[in-house]
Amino acid sequence: MRTDVVVIGGGIIGASSALQLARGGAQVTLIDQDIPGHGCSYGNAGWMTPCFAMPLPMPGMLIKSMGWLLNPESPLYIKPSLSPDLLSWLTRFLFSMNEKKAKSSIELLIALSQESLRLYEELSHTQADLMKFEKKGLLMISQTASGRQAAIEELKWGEPFGVIGEILSGERAQELEPSLKKNLGGVYFQNEAHAEPLGTVQALLKEGLKLGVKVVPHCQFQGLGHRVQIGESQSLKSIKTSLGEMFADQFVFAMGSWSKAFGQELGLNIPILGGKGYSIILPKLQRQPKIPIMLIEKKVAITPRENSLRVAGTLELVDQDFSITQRRMDAVVKGARQILEIPEKPQYLESWRGLRPCTPDGLPLLGRSPAIPNMVLACGHQMLGLQTGLGSGQFVAEVVLQNRSQDPRLDPTRFT
Ligand SMILES: Cc1cc2nc3c(=O)[nH]c(=O)nc-3n(C[C@H](O)[C@H](O)[C@H](O)COP(=O)(O)OP(=O)(O)OC[C@H]3O[C@@H](n4cnc5c(N)ncnc54)[C@H](O)[C@@H]3O)c2cc1C
């Protein structure tokens, strides 16, 4: 008998879950309050880079971030506030900053990223036009000796789990990427890839459509519907939406940074705050890079596109605040100008902001809710939702269709 599944949220996580569920034989309906792919998955840097699979709370981060917090153009910003949600998030965040936790999280995130990369590469064979998938590696570039050391540290964290990198002198960096300014060393990670973020969501949905996935845009989840008590737990029969009640056997909740607001309704504590970041599309440079570049000191991500350049960065911790701070957006471009020849006042072909769904321990909530076992959570993918997307979708499909056991590190009830 086919399982009916409703997936709520059509970002990279919902779209990946829908496709992998359909591949596993489920009858899937995906709903989104907007057009699928127009949340945080719309304009991210497009990186699929297992080398860069660090959780947000990393050891040593505290001292570094104290300096950043005072600078309005810094890569990380937290507006001082006494909001109980923010204070409780920060407390949990601080307790997660230890070596043992970081190692275990990195192992898990790299494994999810590697599995996703393999699946994306496979998908790109049939969806090349939409995805524009390229495997050119990633240059982690620094302007200072301490930045270079940070890039090498990143390599060291990843090496035990299969990440490969070449430590670069300034000359070697320029040889690999002639568009770089002089004297910039770092590390080159050879096995990494990039793709168009929105195109990748569209590719997943197009592939899903072939397997019968029904996509319903402008359909907002508004609450749980009919429930039946079975022993200690409940079985969810339907959800309430702006287009009426929807029935299914299983439900997957993938609402990104919007998830926190539904915690009470779902009977869970979902401490997800938004990590606001900006991405700007610039006209193609005269000296256009061919390889994606991360500038370590500024945490700026540069991604070459066919006829333009994407520059992305900053993380400002907010609660569903979508406003744009022009100064922080301009600081991203200013950062990129330090290593590439970008005009003083470039034209912004497109400017965008998105809220990364950030949990305080830097890991997603992925798995069943014990109180309502046919309700599966798939949210909180912080800065890595694209690169861990299809692997997360596979995880969801195995939970729903094969009753895969939970990973305690991803347990959706761990904050409840
Ligand atoms: C500047 C920037 C750069 C980034 N670069 C990268 C990168 O290079 N690589 C990487 O892996 N990640 C990157 N990220 C992070 C990545 O974009 C996110 O982790 C990812 O998009 C999260 O996907 P999601 O599906 O969980 O959320 P979203 O894409 O936000 O999707 C959630 C969906 O749920 C829908 N929804 C919400 N509420 C409801 C409701 N009530 N009913 C129905 N639908 C609802 C929304 O409309 C939305 O479409 C970046 C993020 C930013 C901001």
The ligand as an SDF file (V2000), in Angstrom:
LIG
                    3D

 53 58  0  0  0  0  0  0  0  0999 V2000
   23.6360   34.6120    2.5980 C   0  0  0  0  0  0  0  0  0  0  0  0
   23.4380   33.1290    2.7300 C   0  0  0  0  0  0  0  0  0  0  0  0
   24.3340   32.2540    2.1200 C   0  0  0  0  0  0  0  0  0  0  0  0
   24.1950   30.8890    2.2670 C   0  0  0  0  0  0  0  0  0  0  0  0
   25.0200   30.0330    1.5900 N   0  0  0  0  0  0  0  0  0  0  0  0
   24.8490   28.6900    1.6950 C   0  0  0  0  0  0  0  0  0  0  0  0
   25.6480   27.7960    0.9280 C   0  0  0  0  0  0  0  0  0  0  0  0
   26.4800   28.2150    0.1250 O   0  0  0  0  0  0  0  0  0  0  0  0
   25.4650   26.4590    1.0930 N   0  0  0  0  0  0  0  0  0  0  0  0
   24.5280   25.9550    1.9820 C   0  0  0  0  0  0  0  0  0  0  0  0
   24.4420   24.7360    2.1230 O   0  0  0  0  0  0  0  0  0  0  0  0
   23.7060   26.7870    2.6620 N   0  0  0  0  0  0  0  0  0  0  0  0
   23.8490   28.1240    2.5430 C   0  0  0  0  0  0  0  0  0  0  0  0
   23.0210   28.9760    3.2300 N   0  0  0  0  0  0  0  0  0  0  0  0
   21.9990   28.3850    4.1390 C   0  0  0  0  0  0  0  0  0  0  0  0
   20.8250   27.8180    3.3720 C   0  0  0  0  0  0  0  0  0  0  0  0
   20.3380   28.7800    2.4820 O   0  0  0  0  0  0  0  0  0  0  0  0
   19.7320   27.3640    4.3470 C   0  0  0  0  0  0  0  0  0  0  0  0
   20.2950   26.4790    5.3010 O   0  0  0  0  0  0  0  0  0  0  0  0
   18.6010   26.6420    3.6170 C   0  0  0  0  0  0  0  0  0  0  0  0
   18.0960   27.4280    2.5780 O   0  0  0  0  0  0  0  0  0  0  0  0
   17.4660   26.2600    4.5580 C   0  0  0  0  0  0  0  0  0  0  0  0
   16.5200   25.5660    3.7910 O   0  0  0  0  0  0  0  0  0  0  0  0
   15.0840   25.2270    4.3670 P   0  0  0  0  0  0  0  0  0  0  0  0
   14.3930   24.4240    3.3300 O   0  0  0  0  0  0  0  0  0  0  0  0
   15.2100   24.6680    5.7370 O   0  0  0  0  0  0  0  0  0  0  0  0
   14.3960   26.6630    4.5660 O   0  0  0  0  0  0  0  0  0  0  0  0
   13.7220   27.6420    3.4910 P   0  0  0  0  0  0  0  0  0  0  0  0
   14.4400   27.6120    2.2100 O   0  0  0  0  0  0  0  0  0  0  0  0
   13.5510   28.9510    4.1500 O   0  0  0  0  0  0  0  0  0  0  0  0
   12.3160   26.9480    3.2220 O   0  0  0  0  0  0  0  0  0  0  0  0
   11.2750   26.9730    4.1700 C   0  0  0  0  0  0  0  0  0  0  0  0
    9.9860   27.0560    3.3710 C   0  0  0  0  0  0  0  0  0  0  0  0
    8.8860   26.8730    4.2680 O   0  0  0  0  0  0  0  0  0  0  0  0
    7.8460   27.6990    3.7950 C   0  0  0  0  0  0  0  0  0  0  0  0
    6.9260   27.9430    4.9180 N   0  0  0  0  0  0  0  0  0  0  0  0
    7.1810   28.6260    6.0670 C   0  0  0  0  0  0  0  0  0  0  0  0
    6.0920   28.6480    6.8480 N   0  0  0  0  0  0  0  0  0  0  0  0
    5.1330   27.9600    6.1880 C   0  0  0  0  0  0  0  0  0  0  0  0
    3.7640   27.6510    6.4770 C   0  0  0  0  0  0  0  0  0  0  0  0
    3.1590   28.0380    7.6240 N   0  0  0  0  0  0  0  0  0  0  0  0
    3.0570   26.9200    5.5630 N   0  0  0  0  0  0  0  0  0  0  0  0
    3.6460   26.5290    4.3960 C   0  0  0  0  0  0  0  0  0  0  0  0
    4.9140   26.8190    4.0820 N   0  0  0  0  0  0  0  0  0  0  0  0
    5.6470   27.5080    4.9640 C   0  0  0  0  0  0  0  0  0  0  0  0
    8.5500   28.9760    3.3320 C   0  0  0  0  0  0  0  0  0  0  0  0
    7.7480   29.7090    2.4190 O   0  0  0  0  0  0  0  0  0  0  0  0
    9.8020   28.4090    2.6980 C   0  0  0  0  0  0  0  0  0  0  0  0
    9.6670   28.2220    1.2890 O   0  0  0  0  0  0  0  0  0  0  0  0
   23.1280   30.3600    3.0780 C   0  0  0  0  0  0  0  0  0  0  0  0
   22.2050   31.2420    3.6480 C   0  0  0  0  0  0  0  0  0  0  0  0
   22.3560   32.6160    3.4880 C   0  0  0  0  0  0  0  0  0  0  0  0
   21.3390   33.5240    4.0970 C   0  0  0  0  0  0  0  0  0  0  0  0
  1  2  1  0
  2  3  1  0
  2 52  2  0
  3  4  2  0
  4  5  1  0
  4 50  1  0
  5  6  2  0
  6  7  1  0
  6 13  1  0
  7  8  2  0
  7  9  1  0
  9 10  1  0
 10 11  2  0
 10 12  1  0
 12 13  2  0
 13 14  1  0
 14 15  1  0
 14 50  1  0
 15 16  1  0
 16 17  1  0
 16 18  1  0
 18 19  1  0
 18 20  1  0
 20 21  1  0
 20 22  1  0
 22 23  1  0
 23 24  1  0
 24 25  2  0
 24 26  1  0
 24 27  1  0
 27 28  1  0
 28 29  2  0
 28 30  1  0
 28 31  1  0
 31 32  1  0
 32 33  1  0
 33 34  1  0
 33 48  1  0
 34 35  1  0
 35 36  1  0
 35 46  1  0
 36 37  1  0
 36 45  1  0
 37 38  2  0
 38 39  1  0
 39 40  1  0
 39 45  2  0
 40 41  1  0
 40 42  2  0
 42 43  1  0
 43 44  2  0
 44 45  1  0
 46 47  1  0
 46 48  1  0
 48 49  1  0
 50 51  2  0
 51 52  1  0
 52 53  1  0
M  END
$$$$
